[in-house]
């Protein structure tokens, strides 16, 4: 299954965003990103394998956090860019640039 690159980027940032303030229990992450439990288990697994997030488990409760480095820097940069949108430009473009597609 392939999705447009802009959608993959959106999903990536949506998954990592709640983790920028530190570890988050899986149930809270599920609420923050508004996904079903089955989707939650798949997304962090991919991010763990790539070294972007780490996970810990205490009993039946799992928690996720950013592994640091590039992902944390990316989130800081995205937050800065999106909060410093020039005056008069309070909306992002309606159509994404490019038509790149990524495989899932």
N, C-alpha and C positions, 0 to 999 in steps of 0.2 A: 504494500500500500504506500503510495507517495502522497505527500502534502506539499503545498507551496512553502517555500523557504520562510516567508514572513510568518506563516502559521507555526512552523517549527520554532522560530525565534520567540514568538509570543508564548508558546507552551513552555519553553525553556526558562524564560524570565518569570513566568507565572509560578513555576515550580520552585525556583530558587529564591524568589522575593521574600517569602515568609521566613527563610532561613538566615537572612542577613543579620538578624539581631541575636543569633545564637541558636543552640540546640532547640529542637521543637519535637514534642512527642508526636508520634504518627497520627493519633486521633486529631490533634490540633492542626497538623499540616493538612489533613484531609478536609477539615472545615475551611481552612484558609484558602485552599486552591479549588474548593467546590468540585470535587471529583468523587467518584464512587470508590469504595474500598479496593475493588479489583484493579482499578486504574492506578491507585496509589502504590500498590506493590510493584507494578511494572516500571513506573517512571523512576523512582529512586534506585532501582536495581541497575538501570542503564547508567545513571549518574555515578553510582558507587563503582561500577566496573571501570568507568573512565577517570575515576579519582577526583571527581568534582565534589561529591558529598561523602561523608562517612556516617556510619550508623552504629548505635550502641543498643544494647538490650538489657533491661533490668526486669527479670521475671517475664511476664507476658507483655510488657510495654516496651516498644521500640521507639527510638528517637533518632532524628536526622540532624546533621549540621553540615555547613560548608566546610570543605577540606582546607579552605584558605586559598591564598595565591590569586590566580587569574580570575576565578569566579567571583571572589569578593571584590576585586578591583573592578570587574565588569559591572557589578551591581551598583557600586559607588558611582561609577561614571554614568550609568544609565539614570540613576536618581538625580545626579547633578544636571545632566542634559535636560531631563524632563521637567525639572523644577525651575530651570532657567530659560524656559521658552520665551523668546523676545516678546515684549509688549505688543499687543495687536495681533499676535499669532497664537491665539489660545486654542486652536484646534490643529490636530495632526492631519496630514493629507488623507483624503478619503480613499484613494487608491494607492496601494503599495507600488513602489518602483520595482521594475524588473519582474520577471515571471519565473524565477528560479524555483525548482521543485526538489525536495529531498525525499529519499525513501525512508520508510519507517519499518 
